């Protein structure tokens, strides 16, 4: 791909999830070529329990590339944990297997000198939710004791019920149980947030969400952002990332984000469904352009509105499909609740007659 220049004037660390194929050191080069000021990558295959260890040569090359291309591995890089990890699993054997992968990820971070590590907090499945949150926190405490400096970053999630983190209070409860609070943080995924039912579309709603975040969790724990539009509507509980402007959030939301002071200095990482790194590079530049658009800049605001209309048309079919599925699901759920309610009333009447 052609090289996109990194911004030297942006106040935000906009970046994207990069491939480390052919060696973890390649993720650094790929990020630089895409014009990223931060980036994410997998430390090993996200879909296999065991992967080969890093060689000393590859570790040295990674560190050399970070220095060569101007990335601080302690603050600019946000590796993503393996998808299989579920430290909240009530099955002891499966939880232990998850921990083995978890500690392996953290060890890899420290071998590379990387200071942040993001992962999905998992699901409590059929276990007691609060008890499994305690288990999750205990594993995090154990991991902090076995490592030296990497900060563990909990990601908020899109689902409901037993999935940990779709409610911000889950993350607060876990943080409260972590002993070394200097080594725990939170990553807010914009798609997950919206899908979980937190309205962030308008400026007022955006500001309210962040006030709630500060009240429940606190800005001091905000370590990173995953930046995605959403194919699914508000409260759909579906983790369906979309390209910027093509989903339900739209460009006005991303302009609000690109002017929000509390997000300065932390990795803001794209995970949109781009076919290649060039797509990510263009989205990074789009974000940096949105950052330049002030409220009184009539010409640029009109230009943004036209760009948003263009992108919304591209995503229109997908949004309609997801809305249709969402409405169908709501109708089915309502019918089931009514049927259950009617059955309960009938049972009560029969019992009363007896």
N, C-alpha and C positions, 0 to 999 in steps of 0.2 A: 504494500500500500504506500501511497505518497505520504510524506511527513507533514503533519499539521503542527504549526508552531504553538508551544505552550504560552499561555497568557502570562505576562509579567505585571499586568495592571489589575486583574481581577482580585477582588477581596475574598473570594471563595475558592475552596479546593475542589472544583468540579472534576470528576473523572469517571471511570467506568471499570466494569469487571473485565479483566484481560486474560487471555489464554497463556498458560505456561507450558504449552506443548513443546516437546523437544528439550525441556529443561526449565526449571523454575526461574532461572535468570532471564529467560526470554520474556517473561511477563513485564519486566522493567522496560526493556527495549520497546515492546509493543505499546506500553502506556505512553512512553515518550513520543513515539511516532504518531499516536492518536491525539497528541496535545493535551494529555491529562495532567492535572496538578495533584491528583491522588489516584489510587487505583486499588482494585481488589483482585484476588485470584484464589483458586483452590490450591491447597498445599499438597494434595494428592488426589487421586480419583475420587469424586464425590459419590460414586456408586459402587465402590468396592471396599470391603473392610480393611484389607491389607494392601499396601503399596510399597515399592522399594524405598529404602531410606535415601536421603540426599547424600551425594558424594561430597567429600571435602572440596573437590574442585568446583562443583556446582555452587556450593555455599559461598566460596570465595568469589566466584564470578557474579553471583547475585549482589554481593556487597560492593563489588567493583562497579557494577552497572548503576547501582543506587548513587554512588559517589559521582560517577561520570555524568549521569543525567539529572542530578540535582534533586533526588528524592531522599527525604529523611525517613528511614524505615521505622522509626519510633512513632511518627505522627502522620505520615502520608499514605500508609499502606494498611489495608483492611482485609486480610484473608478471610475467606468464608469457610466455615466448618462443613464437615461431611454431612450429607443429608440423613444418613442412617442414625446419627447420634440422637438418643432420647434418654437423658439422665433422669427424667421424671417417670420412667417406665416402672410400674409396680412389680414386674417380673424381675427378681434379683439377678438372675443369670443374664438376661438381656440388658439390664441396666449396667452390669459390670462390663459387658462387651462394649457398650457404648462408651463407658469411661476409658477403656483401653484406647479406643480411637480418639477420644477427646484429649487425653494426655499426650498422645502421639502428635496430634495437631499442635498443641501448645509447645511441645518440645521442638517441633520443626520451626515454629515462630521464633523461639529463642535462639536456635541455631543460626537463623537468618538475621537476627537482630531486630525483628519486627515487634513493635510494641502493642499492637491491637489484634484482637481475634474475635470475630463475629460468628455467632451460631444461633440456630433455632432452638428455643428452650424446650421444645418437645411437647408431649401429650401425657396426661395422667391416665389416659385410657379408662379402665373400669375401676381404678383405684380412688381412694378418698383424695379429693383435689388438694386440700391444704396439707395433708400428710405427704403427698408426692412433691409438693413445692418445697417442703422441708428436706426431702431427699435430694432434690435438685440442688438446693443451697449447700447441703452437706458435701456433695460431690465437687461443687465449685470451691468450697473451702479446702477440701483435700487437694485439689489441683493447684490451688494457690500455694499450698505448703510444699508442693513438689516442683514448683517452678520459681523463677526469680523476679521477673519484671513484667511479663506480658499482661495486659489488661484484658479481662474477659468481658465481651460485649453481648448483651442479650438483645435479640431482635423482637420487635412486636409482630404479631401474626394476624392473619386475615380471618381465621375461623372462629368458631364459638365452642361452647361446651367444654370438653376436656382438653382442648388445645391451650397450652400455656402462652399467655402474652397477648391474646386478642383484647383482653381487658388490661389497661395500664396498671390496675391495682395488683395484678399477678406479679408484674415486674417489681413493683414497690415491695411486696411481701418478700420476694427473693432477696432483694438488695438489703432489706432489714436484717436478714439472717446471715449475710456475708460478713465475715469478721474483718477483712482488710478492704475497707470501702474505697481505698485509693486505687484498687485494681478491679473494680467492677464498673460497667457502664451500660448504656442503652443505645441501640441503633433504631431509629424510626424509619420504617419503610412506608413511603407515601401511598403506594397501592394497598398495602396491608391495612394501613390506618383507615382509609376510605372504605374498603371492603368490610372492615370490622364494625362499621357504623358510625365512625367519627366524621362528621361533616367538616370538610376543610376547603370546599370549593371557593366560597366567597371570601373577601378580605376579613369580614367580621367573624365568619366561622373559623377561618384560619387562625386569627388572633385568639379566639376562644379556646381552640384546641391547645395551642401552646401555653395558654394560661393554665388550663387543666393539667397539662403535662408538668408544668412547674409546680403546681399545687400538690399533685400526686407523687411525682418522682423527683423533680428538681433539675434545673438546668445543669447543675454541676455534674450530673451523671450522663448528660447528652454527649456521646462520644462520636457519633457518625449518623449519616442519613443514607438510605437507599432510595434512589430517585427513579420512580416509575409512574407512568400514567396507569389508569385502570380500565380494562375492557368491561368489567362488571360494574353495575350501578352501586350506589351507596347502600351499605348493609347487606350486600349479597353473600358475604362470607366466602368469596371465591378468590383465590390467589392467582389472578390473571393479569400479568404485567402487559402494558401496552406502550408503544412508542410515544414520546412526548407530543401532546397536542391531539393525538388520535383517539384518546380515551375520554372518560367522563370528567376528568379533572380540567383539561384544557390549558392553554398557554397562560391565561391570566393567573391561574394558580401558581405556575412555575415562575412567573414574574414576581409574585408576592414572596415566594421562597428565595428568589435571587436578590431580595432586598432585606432579608430578615437577619438582623445583627447577631442573634444568638447562634447562627450557623457558620459564622466566620471561624476559620482556623481548624475545622474538623473535616475529615473525608466526606464528600458528598458524591456518592458512587452510583452511576447508572447501571441498571440491570434490565433495560428494555430489550425486547426481542429483535435486536438488530442482526442482520445476516453476516456482518463482518465488522472489523474494527473501524473502517471508514465511516460506517453509520454512527458509531459511538462518537467519533471525532466531530462529526457534523452536529450531533446533539450537544456536545460540550460547547461548541462555538455558538449554538443557539442559546444556551443558558447564559453564556458570557455576554451575548447581545441583549438578552432580556434584562440583565443586570444594569445595562446602560439606559434603560427606558424609565424616565421619571414621570411622576403623575402629570406634570404640566406640559410634557413633550407631545403636543398634538400630532405632529407628523409621524413620529415613531409609534405612537399608540395606534394610529390608523394602519400603519404598516403591520403592526403586530396583530391587529384584528383581522386583516386580510390573510395573514399567514395562518392564523388560527382557523379561519373558515376553510382554507385549503386543506389543512391537516384533519379537521373534523370530517370533511367529506371522505377522506381516505379511510377513516376508521368507522364510518357510519354503519356499514353493513354489519360489522362485528359487534358494535354497541347494540344494535337492534336485536341481534341474535341472543345476546346475553340478557337483555332486558326481557325478551320473550320467555327465556328459561327461568328468570327470576320471578316473573309474574305467575308463571305456571306453578312454580314451587310454592309460592305464597298461597295460591288458590288451593292446592292439594293439602297444604298444612292446615289451612282454615277449615276445610271439609273434615279432616281427620279430628280436629279439635271439637268441632260441632258433633260429630258422630260419637266421640268419646264422652262428651258432656251429656248427650241424649241417653247413652247407655247407662251412665252413672245415675241419672235421674230415674230411669226405669227401674234400675236395681234398688234404689232407695224406696220407690213407691211399693215395690213388691215386698220389701222387707217390712215396710210400715203396715201393709195389709195383714201380714202374718202376725 
